Amino acid sequence: MQENYIRVSEVAARLECSTNFAYKIIRQLNSELKKKGYITIAGRVPRQYFEARCCLSSDQNQ
């Protein structure tokens, strides 16, 4: 079972980028969600939102 939130290590692995860049992406996505009125958690982003914004599907496995 997958968790509802994706963390920086998984973002870095899925996008094949550094952890610093993954943190930047998470901050950007959380900022977008805050502007829409959602409550956010630092260092995590909803998995479904991340996959939609990055054009990924949840069935992609590493």
CYANA upper distance limits for C-alpha pairs under 8 A (distance plus 0.5 A):
  3 GLU  CA     47 ARG  CA      8.28
  4 ASN  CA     46 PRO  CA      6.36
  4 ASN  CA     47 ARG  CA      6.15
  4 ASN  CA     48 GLN  CA      8.14
  5 TYR  CA     44 ARG  CA      6.44
  5 TYR  CA     45 VAL  CA      5.87
  5 TYR  CA     46 PRO  CA      4.86
  5 TYR  CA     47 ARG  CA      5.39
  6 ILE  CA     10 GLU  CA      6.97
  6 ILE  CA     11 VAL  CA      7.35
  6 ILE  CA     44 ARG  CA      6.13
  6 ILE  CA     45 VAL  CA      6.07
  6 ILE  CA     46 PRO  CA      6.63
  6 ILE  CA     47 ARG  CA      5.59
  6 ILE  CA     50 PHE  CA      8.33
  7 ARG  CA     11 VAL  CA      6.79
  7 ARG  CA     43 GLY  CA      6.70
  7 ARG  CA     44 ARG  CA      5.33
  7 ARG  CA     45 VAL  CA      7.39
  8 VAL  CA     12 ALA  CA      6.59
  8 VAL  CA     19 THR  CA      6.97
  8 VAL  CA     22 ALA  CA      6.18
  8 VAL  CA     23 TYR  CA      6.54
  8 VAL  CA     26 ILE  CA      7.85
  8 VAL  CA     43 GLY  CA      6.91
  8 VAL  CA     44 ARG  CA      7.39
  9 SER  CA     13 ALA  CA      6.77
  9 SER  CA     19 THR  CA      7.10
  9 SER  CA     22 ALA  CA      8.21
 10 GLU  CA     14 ARG  CA      6.46
 11 VAL  CA     15 LEU  CA      6.55
 11 VAL  CA     22 ALA  CA      6.30
 12 ALA  CA     16 GLU  CA      5.96
 12 ALA  CA     17 CYS  CA      5.42
 12 ALA  CA     18 SER  CA      6.27
 12 ALA  CA     19 THR  CA      6.01
 12 ALA  CA     21 PHE  CA      8.10
 12 ALA  CA     22 ALA  CA      5.73
 13 ALA  CA     17 CYS  CA      7.30
 14 ARG  CA     62 GLN  CA      7.85
 17 CYS  CA     21 PHE  CA      6.95
 17 CYS  CA     22 ALA  CA      7.24
 18 SER  CA     22 ALA  CA      6.77
 19 THR  CA     23 TYR  CA      6.66
 20 ASN  CA     24 LYS  CA      6.95
 21 PHE  CA     25 ILE  CA      6.81
 22 ALA  CA     26 ILE  CA      6.74
 23 TYR  CA     27 ARG  CA      6.63
 23 TYR  CA     43 GLY  CA      7.37
 24 LYS  CA     28 GLN  CA      6.72
 25 ILE  CA     29 LEU  CA      6.67
 26 ILE  CA     30 ASN  CA      6.51
 26 ILE  CA     43 GLY  CA      7.02
 26 ILE  CA     44 ARG  CA      7.13
 26 ILE  CA     45 VAL  CA      6.74
 27 ARG  CA     31 SER  CA      6.53
 27 ARG  CA     42 ALA  CA      8.02
 27 ARG  CA     43 GLY  CA      8.00
 28 GLN  CA     32 GLU  CA      6.83
 29 LEU  CA     33 LEU  CA      6.79
 29 LEU  CA     45 VAL  CA      7.57
 29 LEU  CA     50 PHE  CA      7.91
 30 ASN  CA     34 LYS  CA      6.60
 30 ASN  CA     40 THR  CA      6.48
 30 ASN  CA     41 ILE  CA      8.18
 30 ASN  CA     42 ALA  CA      8.21
 30 ASN  CA     45 VAL  CA      6.98
 31 SER  CA     35 LYS  CA      6.82
 32 GLU  CA     36 LYS  CA      7.04
 33 LEU  CA     37 GLY  CA      6.98
 33 LEU  CA     38 TYR  CA      5.91
 33 LEU  CA     39 ILE  CA      7.99
 33 LEU  CA     40 THR  CA      7.61
 34 LYS  CA     38 TYR  CA      5.58
 34 LYS  CA     39 ILE  CA      6.83
 34 LYS  CA     40 THR  CA      7.19
 40 THR  CA     44 ARG  CA      8.36
 40 THR  CA     45 VAL  CA      7.80
 41 ILE  CA     45 VAL  CA      7.46
 45 VAL  CA     49 TYR  CA      7.86
 45 VAL  CA     50 PHE  CA      7.19
 46 PRO  CA     50 PHE  CA      6.77
 47 ARG  CA     51 GLU  CA      6.66
 48 GLN  CA     52 ALA  CA      6.68
 48 GLN  CA     58 SER  CA      8.38
 49 TYR  CA     53 ARG  CA      6.62
 50 PHE  CA     54 CYS  CA      6.53
 51 GLU  CA     55 CYS  CA      6.27
 51 GLU  CA     56 LEU  CA      5.15
 51 GLU  CA     57 SER  CA      6.50
 51 GLU  CA     58 SER  CA      7.38
 52 ALA  CA     56 LEU  CA      6.80
 52 ALA  CA     57 SER  CA      8.06
 56 LEU  CA     60 GLN  CA      7.92
